[in-house]
């Protein structure tokens, strides 16, 4: 160890910063203090890269604080004027709804709803200001030609098919429960094929229907269980 340390000191003696491996430097610190007191003031540079790539913490934290402040300001602007600057006091959406209702009541008391344009006249439902312009135009064209969107027609078809299928299942189930179970196996196979066909239509319907109007498909076990639970009361 002493030999390696001396070599390191000899090589770097002309520099104010001596580069010595960190492990050797730690082991030789007591020896250096005794043998080379004049080197105690020398600035030692470890060859380890420990801590070299660390990023400052303060600038990063400052940037996060600024971003948080911007987000809070944007969210604050979304609130009614009465609640701005009081986000910490808002417990639920009910607080916001109460403020909106108060503003509506104040407007009614001041008579701001008395002379609205179109008062007493039928609403103009030819266009939907909340719909996509392209879809709104398409729906108007269909309406003028007395046609419905494909998903509306498919919805009617599915509901009619489900009603007929459940009626056929109920009849077959009643015959089975009455003792005539000779055709139950054949009828159940046919009903299961019809069920798969209905579920295929439901799958297609869910792909084209507007969001929030999806429907669930049929399940054989669930339908049979429902009939079994209803049967004793009939």
C-alpha positions as CSV (number, residue, x, y, z in Angstrom):
1,X,0.0,0.0,0.0
2,X,2.8,2.4,1.0
3,X,4.6,1.7,-2.3
4,X,1.5,2.5,-4.3
5,X,0.9,5.6,-2.3
6,X,4.5,6.9,-2.8
7,X,4.3,6.2,-6.5
8,X,1.1,8.2,-6.7
9,X,2.6,11.1,-4.8
10,X,5.8,11.0,-6.9
11,X,3.8,11.1,-10.2
12,X,1.5,13.9,-9.2
13,X,3.9,15.9,-7.0
14,X,4.0,18.7,-9.5
15,X,0.2,19.3,-9.3
16,X,-1.8,20.9,-6.5
17,X,-4.4,18.2,-6.9
18,X,-3.2,14.7,-6.3
19,X,-5.2,11.8,-7.9
20,X,-5.1,8.8,-5.7
21,X,-7.5,5.8,-5.6
22,X,-10.1,6.4,-2.9
23,X,-9.5,3.0,-1.2
24,X,-5.7,3.7,-0.8
25,X,-6.4,7.2,0.4
26,X,-8.7,6.0,3.1
27,X,-6.3,3.4,4.3
28,X,-3.3,5.7,4.3
29,X,-4.8,8.8,5.9
30,X,-3.3,8.1,9.4
31,X,0.1,7.3,7.9
32,X,0.1,10.5,5.8
33,X,-0.6,12.6,8.8
34,X,2.5,11.2,10.6
35,X,5.1,10.8,7.8
36,X,4.1,13.7,5.5
37,X,2.6,16.4,7.7
38,X,3.2,18.9,4.9
39,X,0.7,17.0,2.7
40,X,-2.1,17.4,5.2
41,X,-3.0,20.7,3.4
42,X,-2.9,19.2,-0.1
43,X,-6.2,18.8,-1.9
44,X,-6.7,15.1,-2.7
45,X,-8.9,14.1,-5.6
46,X,-10.3,10.6,-5.5
47,X,-10.3,8.7,-8.8
48,X,-13.8,7.5,-8.0
49,X,-16.6,9.0,-10.0
50,X,-18.9,9.0,-7.0
51,X,-21.1,12.0,-6.9
52,X,-19.8,13.3,-10.3
53,X,-23.1,12.9,-12.2
54,X,-25.5,14.1,-9.5
55,X,-27.8,16.9,-10.5
56,X,-28.5,19.9,-8.2
57,X,-31.5,19.3,-6.1
58,X,-32.5,22.9,-5.6
59,X,-33.1,23.9,-9.3
60,X,-35.2,20.8,-9.8
61,X,-37.3,21.4,-6.7
62,X,-37.7,25.0,-7.8
63,X,-39.0,23.9,-11.2
64,X,-41.4,21.5,-9.6
65,X,-42.8,24.2,-7.4
66,X,-43.3,26.5,-10.3
67,X,-45.1,23.8,-12.3
68,X,-47.3,23.0,-9.3
69,X,-48.2,26.7,-9.0
70,X,-49.2,26.8,-12.6
71,X,-51.4,23.7,-12.3
72,X,-53.1,25.2,-9.2
73,X,-53.7,28.4,-11.0
74,X,-55.3,26.7,-14.0
75,X,-57.5,24.6,-11.7
76,X,-58.4,27.6,-9.7
77,X,-59.6,29.4,-12.9
78,X,-62.0,26.5,-13.6
79,X,-63.9,27.3,-10.3
80,X,-66.7,29.8,-10.0
81,X,-65.5,33.3,-9.0
82,X,-67.0,32.8,-5.5
83,X,-64.7,29.8,-4.8
84,X,-61.5,30.9,-6.4
85,X,-58.6,30.9,-3.9
86,X,-60.5,28.5,-1.7
87,X,-59.7,25.2,-3.3
88,X,-58.6,23.7,0.1
89,X,-62.1,24.4,1.5
90,X,-63.9,22.6,-1.3
91,X,-64.9,19.2,0.1
92,X,-66.9,17.8,-2.9
93,X,-68.7,18.7,-6.1
94,X,-71.8,19.6,-3.9
95,X,-70.0,22.8,-2.8
96,X,-69.6,23.8,-6.5
97,X,-73.2,22.8,-7.3
98,X,-74.5,24.9,-4.4
99,X,-72.7,28.0,-5.7
100,X,-74.1,27.4,-9.2
101,X,-77.6,27.0,-7.8
102,X,-77.3,30.2,-5.8
103,X,-76.2,32.1,-8.9
104,X,-79.2,30.7,-10.8
105,X,-81.6,31.8,-8.0
106,X,-80.2,35.3,-7.9
107,X,-80.5,35.6,-11.6
108,X,-84.2,34.5,-11.4
109,X,-84.9,37.0,-8.6
110,X,-83.4,39.8,-10.7
111,X,-85.6,38.8,-13.6
112,X,-82.8,37.9,-16.0
113,X,-84.8,34.9,-17.3
114,X,-87.9,36.8,-18.1
115,X,-87.2,38.2,-21.5
116,X,-85.1,35.4,-23.1
117,X,-85.3,35.2,-26.9
118,X,-87.6,32.4,-28.0
119,X,-89.6,32.3,-24.8
120,X,-92.8,30.4,-25.2
121,X,-91.8,29.0,-28.6
122,X,-90.8,25.4,-29.5
123,X,-87.1,24.6,-29.1
124,X,-85.1,24.3,-32.3
125,X,-83.8,20.7,-32.2
126,X,-82.5,20.7,-35.8
127,X,-78.9,21.0,-34.6
128,X,-77.0,19.9,-31.5
129,X,-74.4,22.5,-30.5
130,X,-72.6,19.9,-28.3
131,X,-72.1,17.3,-31.0
132,X,-69.3,17.1,-33.5
133,X,-70.1,19.3,-36.5
134,X,-69.6,16.4,-39.0
135,X,-71.8,14.0,-36.9
136,X,-74.5,16.8,-36.5
137,X,-74.6,17.3,-40.2
138,X,-74.9,13.5,-40.8
139,X,-77.7,13.2,-38.3
140,X,-79.6,16.1,-39.9
141,X,-79.4,14.4,-43.3
142,X,-80.7,11.2,-41.9
143,X,-83.5,12.9,-40.1
144,X,-84.6,14.8,-43.2
145,X,-84.8,11.4,-45.1
146,X,-86.6,9.8,-42.2
147,X,-83.7,7.5,-41.5
148,X,-82.0,6.6,-38.3
149,X,-78.3,5.9,-37.7
150,X,-77.2,2.4,-38.1
151,X,-76.7,1.8,-34.3
152,X,-80.3,2.9,-33.6
153,X,-81.6,0.4,-36.1
154,X,-79.3,-2.3,-34.8
155,X,-80.4,-1.5,-31.2
156,X,-84.0,-2.1,-32.2
157,X,-83.1,-5.4,-34.0
158,X,-81.2,-6.7,-31.0
159,X,-84.0,-5.9,-28.5
160,X,-86.5,-7.6,-30.7
161,X,-84.3,-10.6,-31.1
162,X,-83.6,-10.8,-27.3
163,X,-87.4,-10.6,-26.6
164,X,-88.2,-13.4,-29.0
165,X,-85.2,-15.5,-27.8
166,X,-86.3,-15.3,-24.2
167,X,-89.8,-16.2,-25.1
168,X,-88.6,-19.3,-26.9
169,X,-86.4,-20.2,-23.9
170,X,-89.2,-19.8,-21.5
171,X,-91.5,-22.1,-23.5
172,X,-88.8,-24.8,-23.8
173,X,-88.1,-24.5,-20.1
174,X,-91.8,-24.8,-19.1
175,X,-92.1,-28.0,-21.2
176,X,-89.0,-29.4,-19.5
177,X,-90.3,-28.5,-16.1
178,X,-93.7,-30.0,-16.9
179,X,-92.1,-33.4,-17.6
180,X,-91.6,-33.3,-21.3
181,X,-87.8,-33.1,-21.5
182,X,-87.4,-35.2,-24.6
183,X,-86.6,-32.1,-26.8
184,X,-84.9,-30.0,-24.2
185,X,-81.4,-31.0,-25.4
186,X,-82.2,-30.3,-29.0
187,X,-84.0,-27.0,-28.2
188,X,-81.2,-25.8,-25.9
189,X,-78.6,-26.4,-28.6
190,X,-80.6,-24.3,-31.0
191,X,-81.1,-21.6,-28.4
192,X,-77.4,-21.5,-27.8
193,X,-76.7,-20.9,-31.5
194,X,-79.3,-18.1,-31.5
195,X,-77.6,-16.6,-28.4
196,X,-74.2,-16.5,-30.1
197,X,-75.8,-14.8,-33.1
198,X,-77.4,-12.1,-30.8
199,X,-74.1,-11.6,-29.0
200,X,-72.3,-11.1,-32.3
201,X,-74.8,-8.3,-33.1
202,X,-74.2,-6.8,-29.6
203,X,-70.5,-6.8,-30.2
204,X,-70.9,-5.0,-33.5
205,X,-73.4,-2.6,-31.9
206,X,-70.9,-1.7,-29.1
207,X,-68.3,-0.8,-31.7
208,X,-70.4,1.8,-33.5
209,X,-72.6,3.2,-30.8
210,X,-71.7,6.5,-29.1
211,X,-69.8,6.2,-25.9
212,X,-71.9,5.4,-22.8
213,X,-74.7,3.5,-24.8
214,X,-73.1,0.1,-24.9
215,X,-75.1,-2.9,-23.9
216,X,-74.2,-6.3,-22.4
217,X,-74.6,-9.6,-24.2
218,X,-76.6,-12.6,-23.1
219,X,-75.2,-15.4,-20.9
220,X,-76.8,-18.8,-21.1
221,X,-76.2,-19.7,-17.4
222,X,-77.6,-16.4,-16.2
223,X,-80.7,-16.7,-18.3
224,X,-81.4,-20.2,-17.2
225,X,-80.8,-19.3,-13.5
226,X,-83.2,-16.4,-13.9
227,X,-85.9,-18.7,-15.2
228,X,-85.2,-21.2,-12.4
229,X,-85.7,-18.4,-9.8
230,X,-88.9,-17.1,-11.4
231,X,-90.4,-20.5,-12.0
232,X,-91.6,-21.3,-8.4
233,X,-93.6,-18.0,-8.2
234,X,-95.5,-18.6,-11.4
